[in-house]
Amino acid sequence: MIDVSRFKQRKRRPSTPGEVLADILETNAITQTELARRLKVSRRMVSQIIHGRRPMSVDLAVRLGTVFGNGPELWLNLQQAVDLWDALHTRSREYETLKPFAKSQAA
């Protein structure tokens, strides 16, 4: 479970799945073309993920988790962290106006 209060206080946006992927490719001297072939997706899709123009999908997370052996959860958690940070920082004023149900009503 993600600690929402931690994301509210964090000034820097979490690393995107694409940033992490770019680091892995660079460290291991793997090209985007080679990765795309291995994943059986287009090179354009890989490029869009790396450059932050496309969010991580469940399908791509499964593919990456399989080829790198680290499972889809890592990739999905990275995307979830970015999505949550973005929402909390772009709509914080709106969220502050929300009134929660009493605990007995929420269950």
MIFIMAR-685495 format. One record per residue (C-alpha): residue number from 1; x, y, z; residue in three letters. Coordinates in steps of 0.001 Angstrom, whole numbers, plus 500000, padded with zeros to 6 digits. Layout:
<recs>
+-----+--------+--------+--------+---------+
| num |      X |      Y |      Z | residuo |
+-----+--------+--------+--------+---------+
| NUM |      X |      Y |      Z |     ALA |
...
+-----+--------+--------+--------+---------+
</recs>
This chain:
<recs>
+-----+--------+--------+--------+---------+
| num |      X |      Y |      Z | residuo |
+-----+--------+--------+--------+---------+
|   1 | 500000 | 500000 | 500000 |     MET |
|   2 | 501300 | 503444 | 499065 |     ILE |
|   3 | 501612 | 506074 | 501797 |     ASP |
|   4 | 499732 | 509023 | 500278 |     VAL |
|   5 | 501064 | 511529 | 502831 |     SER |
|   6 | 504596 | 510725 | 501681 |     ARG |
|   7 | 503673 | 511663 | 498120 |     PHE |
|   8 | 502085 | 514955 | 499204 |     LYS |
|   9 | 505326 | 516021 | 500888 |     GLN |
|  10 | 507655 | 514833 | 498157 |     ARG |
|  11 | 508897 | 517750 | 496017 |     LYS |
|  12 | 510448 | 515684 | 493244 |     ARG |
|  13 | 508339 | 513583 | 490906 |     ARG |
|  14 | 509131 | 509847 | 491174 |     PRO |
|  15 | 511124 | 508263 | 488384 |     SER |
|  16 | 508941 | 507141 | 485541 |     THR |
|  17 | 509046 | 503566 | 484257 |     PRO |
|  18 | 510619 | 505004 | 481106 |     GLY |
|  19 | 513473 | 506619 | 483016 |     GLU |
|  20 | 514191 | 503361 | 484807 |     VAL |
|  21 | 513966 | 501457 | 481539 |     LEU |
|  22 | 516359 | 503891 | 479822 |     ALA |
|  23 | 518884 | 503361 | 482631 |     ASP |
|  24 | 518602 | 499578 | 482311 |     ILE |
|  25 | 519094 | 499737 | 478559 |     LEU |
|  26 | 522114 | 502035 | 478868 |     GLU |
|  27 | 523713 | 499986 | 481645 |     THR |
|  28 | 523310 | 496771 | 479676 |     ASN |
|  29 | 524068 | 498221 | 476215 |     ALA |
|  30 | 520664 | 497168 | 474878 |     ILE |
|  31 | 519155 | 499220 | 472069 |     THR |
|  32 | 515516 | 500234 | 471911 |     GLN |
|  33 | 515225 | 498244 | 468697 |     THR |
|  34 | 516616 | 495115 | 470325 |     GLU |
|  35 | 514286 | 495487 | 473295 |     LEU |
|  36 | 511275 | 496047 | 471032 |     ALA |
|  37 | 512070 | 492852 | 469129 |     ARG |
|  38 | 512452 | 490906 | 472370 |     ARG |
|  39 | 509157 | 492299 | 473713 |     LEU |
|  40 | 507389 | 491786 | 470369 |     LYS |
|  41 | 506205 | 495399 | 470317 |     VAL |
|  42 | 507040 | 498350 | 468087 |     SER |
|  43 | 510195 | 500370 | 468581 |     ARG |
|  44 | 507942 | 503410 | 468654 |     ARG |
|  45 | 506149 | 502070 | 471731 |     MET |
|  46 | 509457 | 501547 | 473529 |     VAL |
|  47 | 510551 | 505059 | 472570 |     SER |
|  48 | 507278 | 506573 | 473789 |     GLN |
|  49 | 507629 | 504853 | 477164 |     ILE |
|  50 | 511246 | 505955 | 477542 |     ILE |
|  51 | 510448 | 509565 | 476663 |     HIS |
|  52 | 507418 | 509741 | 478957 |     GLY |
|  53 | 504866 | 510117 | 476190 |     ARG |
|  54 | 503069 | 506876 | 477019 |     ARG |
|  55 | 502198 | 505381 | 480410 |     PRO |
|  56 | 503127 | 501840 | 481350 |     MET |
|  57 | 500336 | 499427 | 480453 |     SER |
|  58 | 499672 | 496122 | 482172 |     VAL |
|  59 | 500547 | 494299 | 478944 |     ASP |
|  60 | 503912 | 496012 | 478618 |     LEU |
|  61 | 504628 | 495521 | 482332 |     ALA |
|  62 | 504104 | 491773 | 481901 |     VAL |
|  63 | 506379 | 491741 | 478848 |     ARG |
|  64 | 509134 | 493742 | 480590 |     LEU |
|  65 | 508819 | 491700 | 483768 |     GLY |
|  66 | 509210 | 488542 | 481729 |     THR |
|  67 | 512239 | 489584 | 479658 |     VAL |
|  68 | 514076 | 491179 | 482597 |     PHE |
|  69 | 512973 | 488572 | 485138 |     GLY |
|  70 | 511732 | 491121 | 487662 |     ASN |
|  71 | 507985 | 490649 | 487274 |     GLY |
|  72 | 505293 | 493119 | 486214 |     PRO |
|  73 | 504741 | 494540 | 489697 |     GLU |
|  74 | 507905 | 496643 | 489581 |     LEU |
|  75 | 506832 | 498380 | 486382 |     TRP |
|  76 | 503241 | 498857 | 487508 |     LEU |
|  77 | 504344 | 500208 | 490891 |     ASN |
|  78 | 506605 | 502747 | 489180 |     LEU |
|  79 | 503687 | 503924 | 487030 |     GLN |
|  80 | 501334 | 504030 | 489998 |     GLN |
|  81 | 503781 | 506179 | 491978 |     ALA |
|  82 | 504061 | 508677 | 489113 |     VAL |
|  83 | 500283 | 508762 | 488565 |     ASP |
|  84 | 499598 | 509302 | 492264 |     LEU |
|  85 | 502227 | 512046 | 492582 |     TRP |
|  86 | 500848 | 513805 | 489490 |     ASP |
|  87 | 497276 | 513685 | 490797 |     ALA |
|  88 | 498214 | 514883 | 494277 |     LEU |
|  89 | 500238 | 517776 | 492911 |     HIS |
|  90 | 497829 | 518927 | 490209 |     THR |
|  91 | 494589 | 518596 | 492190 |     ARG |
|  92 | 495716 | 519116 | 495763 |     SER |
|  93 | 493376 | 522071 | 496367 |     ARG |
|  94 | 490395 | 520105 | 495114 |     GLU |
|  95 | 491307 | 517094 | 497263 |     TYR |
|  96 | 491632 | 519303 | 500352 |     GLU |
|  97 | 487952 | 520263 | 500010 |     THR |
|  98 | 486747 | 516652 | 500108 |     LEU |
|  99 | 485036 | 515609 | 503320 |     LYS |
| 100 | 485428 | 511971 | 504386 |     PRO |
| 101 | 482573 | 509862 | 505714 |     PHE |
| 102 | 482572 | 509069 | 509403 |     ALA |
| 103 | 484427 | 505818 | 510036 |     LYS |
| 104 | 481207 | 503938 | 510832 |     SER |
| 105 | 479723 | 504968 | 507458 |     GLN |
| 106 | 482819 | 504126 | 505395 |     ALA |
| 107 | 482800 | 500426 | 506256 |     ALA |
+-----+--------+--------+--------+---------+
</recs>
